[in-house]
C-alpha cells in the first residue's frame, strides 16, 4: 500500500472521525469535508483513490453531488455511506455510478474491507488501462512505447537513447523514489559509469523537460536517497 488518499464527505463530525480512525490504522491519507462545497474544493485541488460520501449533506443531496463530481472529470470510485436504507436509495446511488452503498449504522472494519477492495480494483483497472495502451500518459507527459518518443504537452522532446530509457523508467513509476543504484542497475547495467555521470544525465533531462531547470518540478532530488518523477 502506497498511502492511498481517501476523501470522507459527511456532515456529521462523529461519523467522519469514526471512519478516519479506522482508515488511519491502514495508513491511508485522509481528507475530510463536512459539506458538498468543501468536497468540490478538495476534488479540484487533489487526486484521491476513493471517496466516501454521505447522501444527506447539509448543503446538497449526495446524489446531486455525484453528478457534479463527474462533471469535474473525476473518475475516482465512490462509496455511499448513508442512513437512508430504502432499496430505492441504494438502486439510485449505484445507478448514478457509486461502486457500493453501505447503510448506517455500519461496522468500521467492514467499511475498511470495502475500501481496500475498491481501491485495489480501481488501481488494477488503471494499470490494465495503461498496459493496454501503446502510450504511457502522466500529466502533460506522454511516452510512446512503440516508437520510444517522448512528448510534453504533445510537443516532441528530442532525447538521446539513454535519456529516453531514463524518462521511460521514471514515467512508469511516477512519485516513486529511486536511488542512484537503482537507476544504474536499470539503465546502465551494461556500462560502467559513476555517480557524476548519472547526475549529468539528470541535469540534461531537466534541461529538456523542465520549464525552469534550476527549479525542477518534475524530476525531483530526494536528498540523501535519489530522485523521483512528478508528472
N, C-alpha and C positions, 0 to 999 in steps of 0.2 A: 504494500500500500504506500502511495507516494503523497500522503497528506492531501487527499481529495477535499475539495471545497463544497460545503453544503450551505444552502440558504434556507433558514427557517422563517416562515411568514405566518404569524399568528398574533391576534390582538390580545391574547391572554399571556401575560408575562410568566405566570406559573408554568404554563404548557411549554413555552419556549425554553425556559430554564430546565425543565424535565427532559426534553428532547436533547438539548445541548449537553447536559451532563452525561447522558448515555453515549452520545456520539464522540464526545471528547475522550472517553475511555478507549475508543477505537482509533484515536489520533487523527480524526477528521478536523479540518479547519472550518470553523463555524462563523457565519454572519447571521444577524437577526434583523427582522423587520416587523414592526408592530402594525403596519398598515400597507395598503396597496401602493401608495405613493412612495414610501420608503423602499419597498421591494423593487419598484421600477428603477429607482436611483441606483440601487445595488447592481441590478442587472445591466444597466447602461455602462457601468464602470468596472465590472468584474466578470470573470468567467467562472461558472460553477459546474460541478459534476452532477449535482442533484438539487432539486427544490422541494421542500416540504411545505405544503400550502394548506391553510385553513380555508373553509368555504365561507364562513361568516366573519368577515372583517368589518371593522368599524366604518371605513370609508368606501368600501366597494365589495361587491359579491366576488368570491373567489372564482366562480365560473366565468364572470366577465373579465377578471384579471388574466386568466389563462389565455384569453384571446389577445389581450394587449401584449402579453409576453411573446406570443407567436408573431405579432406584428413587428416586434423588435428583431426578429430573425433568430431568436433564441430557440435552440433545439434540445436544451437540457431536459432530461426526464423529470417529471413532476409526480409526486405522491400527495394525494389529498389526505389530510387528517382532519376529520370533522365530527361534530356532534350530530349532524344530520345523517340518520341511518336508514332512511327510506330507500327502497330499491330504485325509485325514480332518480334520486340524487346520485346514487352510485353509477347507474347507467349513463346519466348525463355527464358526470365527471369523466368517466372512462371514454365516453363518446367524444368529448372535447380534446382528448389526447393524453390524459393522465395515464401513467403506467400502473397505478394502483390507487385504491380508495380504502382507507383504514378508518374505522369509526372509533370515537371516544366513548368511554374510556378504553385505553389500549395498554398493552404491555410494552414498556420501553425496549425490552430485549427482542420482542417480536418485530417491532418497528425497525430496530437496528439491523436485524437479519434481512428485512426487506430492502433497507437502504444498501446494504452490502451487495445483495443480489442484483439490484437495479443498476448500481454503479458498475459492477463487473460486466453486466450485459451491455451497457452503454459503451464502455471502453472497448469491448470486443467488437462492437458494431463500428466504432470509429477506426479501429485498427484494420478490420476487414475492408472497410471502405478505402483506406489509404493503400493497402496492399493491392487491391483490385484495380487501382488506377495506375497509369503509367507516369503519373506525377506525384511528387510529394509537395504539398502546399502548406505553408505555415506563415500566417500573417501576410506580408507583402511579398514573400519569397516563394519561388517555385523551382523545383528541381525536376528536370525531365530524365526519367530513368532509362529511356531508350537512347537518347542522344547524348546524355551526360552534359546537358546545358543548364545553366543556372540563370534565373531571372529575378529581378527586383522590380515590382510594380510593372510587370510584363516587359521590362526592358532587359535585353540580354546583357549579362555581365561577362566580360572576357576574362576567363580564368585559365591558369595553367593546369596541366594534368593533375598534379599533386594538390593544387588548390581546390580543384573540383572534388577530389576524393575527400579532402578535409571538410569542405562545406557539406557534402553529402552525409558524412559521418555525423556532423553536428545537427543537420536538419532532420535526420532520422530519429534523434532523441532530444527534442527541444527541452530546455530547462535542466537537463541532466549535467552534472558537473563531471568533467573528465580530467584526470591527472595527465601530466606530460608523458608518463609511462604508457598510459592507455592510448594516447594519441600516437605515440611512436609505434606501439605494437600493431595498431590497426591501419596506419597509413604508411609507415616507413619500415616495416619489418624486414624488407628486403634490402635496406640501405642503412649503413652506419652513419648516424648524424648525432649531434649533441643538442643540448637544451637551447643553445643560442639559435640554431637553425630552425627549431620549432617556433621560437619567438619571432624570427624573421618571417616565416610563413603566416603566422597570426597577424603580424603587422601589415603584410601585403594584402591579406584578405580584408582586414579592416579598411585599408585604404580604398579598396574597390567597392565595398558594400555599405560602409557607414556614411551617413550624412556628414558627420564630423568625426574623423578617425581619432582625434585627440580626446574625444569624449564618447567612446563607443557605447551604443545602446543595444547592440545585438550580439557581438562576441565579447563576453564579459570576463575579465580576470577575477577569479575567486582566490584571493590572496592566501598563499600557503598550501593551496590544493592544485589549482589548474585553471580550466576555462569552461564556460558554458555558453550555449547559444540561446538567445532570447528572441523569438520572432517579432 
